[in-house]
C-alpha cells in the first residue's frame, strides 16, 4: 500500500517560511502555495505553516524560531532534461541566477565528469540546491530529488541507509549505486559516491563524503510521512524512531540522524481547512504528544 502522498520535505525557518515559499514558487515552474495556516501558542510562539509544491514535488515549511539552520547535509537535486526540453540549459541558468542571488555557489556552475552543466548553490535562506543538466541516455528521474550526504559520524552509512529506508517504505526500489574507487582520499574505497532509490512514490539520493565538512543532519530539514490511520503511524514510528529524546509532536530521529514527522492525513486536512478555532484546539492537543494519537486529535478537532 502506497502512502497517502509522497514523502514531503519539511523546511524549518526562523520567520521566513511564507516569504521563502513565495520566492521558490516564483522561480520554479509548475509551483504553487497550497495553504497557509497558523499554529498559535506553541513553545516557539505563533508559527506559520505553509504547504506548497515546486515542479510537482510537495514541500512544507514552518516559521518556528532560530533553533535550527540549514546545511548541505540535505540538498535538492533539480534535474533539467535536454531530451524533454530544448531550453533545458537556459532554464537551468535562469534558476541558478535566481538562487545564487543573495546566496553563494558551493560548486560553481561548470562542466563536470558526471554532467555537462552542473552547480551546487546555497540560496539566500541557506537551503542547498544541486542544478544538473541530465544525460539524455541516463535513467529518468523526477525534476526534484532530495539528497542526503552522510558525513562526520554518519560517513560510510549511505548504502546501509538506502537499504534500511527501502525496507521501511512499501513500493520502494533501488536505483543507481556508484562507489568510490581507490585513491580518492579522504573518501574510502567502496563508500558511496552517488546512489538513488525510490521510497513509495518519491525518489531520494544519498552519498558519503569523507571531507571534514563540520555539519550533520539536523531538524532544519525533516521528512513528513502522511499516514491513513493510527496503525500506519505506529508502524512507521516503530521503524524510524531511534532517538527517544528527539521524540516530540510527531517528530522522531532515525538511526542515521535524519529527522522524520509521522503524521495523520487528518492533520493535513485540518491545516488546509483553515478553521483557526479547530487548529488551536488540535495544537493544544498534540503539543504534549510524542507519537501522535489520532483519536485524541480527532476529539480535539470535533471540540
C-alpha positions in Angstrom: 0.0 0.0 0.0 1.5 3.3 -1.0 1.5 6.4 1.2 -1.4 8.9 1.1 1.0 11.3 -0.6 4.7 11.3 -1.3 7.2 11.8 1.5 7.3 15.5 1.9 10.4 17.6 2.8 9.7 20.0 5.7 11.8 23.2 6.0 12.3 24.9 9.3 12.7 28.7 9.1 13.1 31.4 11.7 10.5 33.8 10.4 10.7 33.4 6.6 8.6 30.3 5.7 5.9 32.2 3.8 8.4 34.6 2.2 10.6 31.7 1.1 7.7 29.7 -0.2 6.6 32.6 -2.3 10.1 33.1 -3.6 10.6 29.5 -4.6 7.2 29.4 -6.3 8.2 32.5 -8.3 11.4 30.8 -9.7 10.4 27.1 -10.1 7.9 26.1 -12.8 4.6 24.4 -12.1 4.7 25.7 -8.5 2.0 27.0 -6.1 1.3 27.6 -2.5 -1.5 25.2 -1.4 -2.3 26.6 2.1 -1.0 28.8 4.9 -2.1 28.1 8.5 -1.0 29.4 11.9 -0.2 27.3 15.0 -0.7 29.6 18.0 0.8 29.5 21.5 3.5 26.9 20.7 6.9 26.9 22.5 8.1 28.9 19.5 5.2 31.3 19.7 2.8 31.7 16.8 4.1 29.7 13.8 3.1 29.9 10.2 2.9 26.5 8.4 3.0 26.7 4.6 2.2 23.8 2.2 3.4 24.3 -1.3 4.7 22.4 -4.4 7.7 23.0 -6.6 7.7 21.4 -10.1 5.3 18.7 -8.8 7.3 18.0 -5.6 5.3 18.7 -2.4 7.0 20.7 0.4 6.1 22.1 3.8 7.7 25.0 5.7 7.3 26.4 9.2 8.4 29.7 10.8 9.3 28.4 14.3 12.3 30.4 15.5 16.1 30.3 15.1 16.6 26.8 16.6 17.9 25.0 13.5 19.9 26.1 10.5 20.0 24.6 7.0 23.3 23.0 5.9 24.3 21.0 2.8 23.8 17.6 4.5 20.4 17.7 2.9 20.1 19.4 -0.5 17.8 19.1 -3.5 18.8 17.9 -7.0 17.0 19.8 -9.7 17.1 17.9 -13.0 17.0 19.6 -16.4 16.5 17.0 -19.2 17.6 18.2 -22.6 15.8 15.3 -24.2 12.4 16.6 -22.9 13.1 20.3 -23.2 15.2 22.1 -25.8 15.6 25.0 -23.5 16.8 22.9 -20.5 20.2 24.5 -20.3 18.8 28.1 -20.5 16.2 27.3 -17.8 18.9 25.8 -15.6 21.0 29.0 -16.0 17.9 31.2 -15.2 17.1 29.2 -12.0 20.8 29.3 -11.0 20.8 33.1 -11.3 17.7 33.4 -9.1 19.0 31.0 -6.4 22.6 32.4 -6.2 21.3 36.0 -5.8 21.9 36.7 -2.2 23.3 33.2 -1.7 26.6 31.5 -2.6 27.9 28.9 -5.0 29.2 25.8 -3.2 30.3 24.2 -6.5 30.4 26.7 -9.4 28.2 26.2 -12.5 30.5 24.3 -14.8 31.2 21.1 -16.7 31.9 18.1 -14.5 32.7 14.4 -15.2 29.1 13.5 -14.2 27.3 16.4 -16.0 27.8 18.7 -18.9 26.4 21.5 -16.8 26.1 21.4 -13.0 26.3 23.7 -10.0 25.6 23.4 -6.2 24.2 26.6 -4.7 23.2 27.7 -1.2 20.3 30.2 -1.6 19.6 33.4 0.4 17.8 31.3 3.1 20.7 28.8 3.4 18.9 26.0 1.6 21.1 24.0 -0.9 20.2 23.0 -4.4 22.1 21.0 -7.0 21.2 22.0 -10.5 22.1 19.4 -13.1 21.7 19.0 -16.9 21.0 15.3 -17.1 22.4 12.8 -19.6 19.7 12.0 -22.2 20.9 8.4 -22.2 20.5 8.1 -18.5 17.6 6.8 -16.4 14.9 9.5 -16.0 14.2 10.9 -12.5 11.7 13.4 -11.2 12.6 17.1 -11.6 13.4 17.5 -7.8 15.0 14.8 -5.7 16.1 15.3 -2.0 19.7 14.3 -1.4 21.3 13.1 1.8 25.0 13.5 2.5 26.4 11.1 5.1 29.4 12.8 6.6 31.1 13.1 10.0 30.0 10.3 12.3 27.5 9.2 9.6 30.2 8.7 7.0 30.1 5.4 5.2 26.5 4.7 6.0 24.8 5.9 2.8 24.4 2.4 1.3 23.0 0.9 4.6 20.7 3.9 5.0 19.3 3.4 1.5 18.7 -0.3 2.2 17.0 0.5 5.5 14.7 3.1 4.1 13.7 0.7 1.3 12.8 -1.9 3.9 10.6 0.7 5.7 8.5 2.0 2.8 6.3 -0.1 0.6 6.8 0.1 -3.1 10.4 1.0 -2.9 13.2 0.1 -5.2 17.0 0.6 -5.6 18.3 2.8 -8.4 21.9 3.8 -9.1 24.8 2.9 -6.9 28.2 4.3 -7.7 31.1 3.6 -5.3 34.4 5.4 -4.8 37.4 3.7 -6.3 40.8 3.5 -4.5 42.9 6.6 -4.5 40.3 9.2 -3.8 41.1 10.1 -0.2 39.6 11.2 2.1 36.9 9.0 0.7 37.4 5.3 1.3 37.2 2.8 -1.5 33.7 1.3 -1.5 31.9 4.2 0.1 29.1 5.7 -1.9 29.9 8.4 -4.4 26.3 8.5 -5.5 23.2 6.4 -5.1 19.5 6.9 -5.5 16.4 4.9 -4.6 12.6 5.2 -4.7 10.7 5.3 -1.5 7.0 4.8 -2.2 6.2 7.3 -5.0 9.2 9.6 -4.4 12.9 9.4 -5.2 15.9 10.2 -2.8 19.6 10.4 -3.5 22.3 9.5 -1.0 26.1 9.8 -0.9 29.0 9.6 1.5 31.6 12.4 1.9 34.8 11.9 3.9 35.7 15.6 3.8 35.7 17.5 7.2 32.5 19.5 6.4 31.7 20.2 10.1 27.9 19.7 9.6 25.5 16.8 10.0 21.8 16.1 9.7 19.5 18.2 11.9 15.9 19.2 12.3 16.1 22.1 9.9 15.0 19.6 7.2 12.8 16.7 8.1 10.6 14.4 6.0 6.9 14.2 6.6 5.3 10.7 6.3 1.5 11.1 6.0 -0.4 8.1 7.3 -4.0 6.9 6.8 -4.6 5.8 10.4 -3.1 5.0 13.8 -1.8 1.6 12.7 0.3 3.2 10.0 1.6 5.8 12.4 2.5 3.1 14.9 4.3 1.1 12.2 6.5 3.9 10.8 7.2 5.2 14.3 8.4 1.8 15.5 10.8 1.6 12.5 12.1 5.2 12.2 12.3 6.4 15.8 15.7 5.5 17.3 16.5 8.6 19.5 13.9 8.8 22.4 15.0 12.3 23.4 14.2 13.6 19.9 10.6 12.4 20.0 8.1 15.3 20.2 4.9 16.4 18.4 5.1 13.6 15.9 8.8 14.2 15.2 11.4 11.5 15.5 15.0 10.8 14.5 16.3 7.6 12.9 19.5 5.6 13.5 21.4 7.8 10.9 20.3 11.1 12.4 17.7 12.0 9.8 14.5 13.6 11.2 11.0 12.5 10.2 7.5 13.6 11.1 5.0 10.8 11.3 1.6 12.4 10.9 -2.0 11.5 10.1 -3.7 12.7 6.9 -6.2 14.4 9.3 -3.6 17.0 10.2 -3.2 18.0 6.6 -7.0 18.3 6.2 -7.3 20.4 9.4 -4.5 22.8 8.4 -5.8 23.1 4.8 -9.4 23.9 6.0 -8.1 26.9 7.9 -10.6 27.0 10.8 -8.5 28.7 13.4 -10.6 27.5 16.4 -10.1 23.9 15.3 -6.4 24.5 14.6 -6.0 26.0 18.1 -7.7 23.0 19.8 -5.7 20.5 17.8 -2.5 22.3 18.5 -3.1 22.2 22.3 -3.8 18.5 22.0 -0.7 17.5 20.0 1.9 19.7 21.7 2.4 17.3 24.7 2.5 14.2 22.5 5.5 12.3 21.3 4.0 9.8 18.8 0.7 11.3 17.6 -2.6 9.9 18.8 -5.2 10.1 16.0 -8.2 9.6 18.3 -7.2 12.5 20.6 -6.6 14.7 17.6 -10.0 13.8 16.2 -11.6 14.5 19.5 -9.9 17.9 19.7 -11.0 18.8 16.2 -14.6 17.9 17.0 -14.5 20.2 20.0 
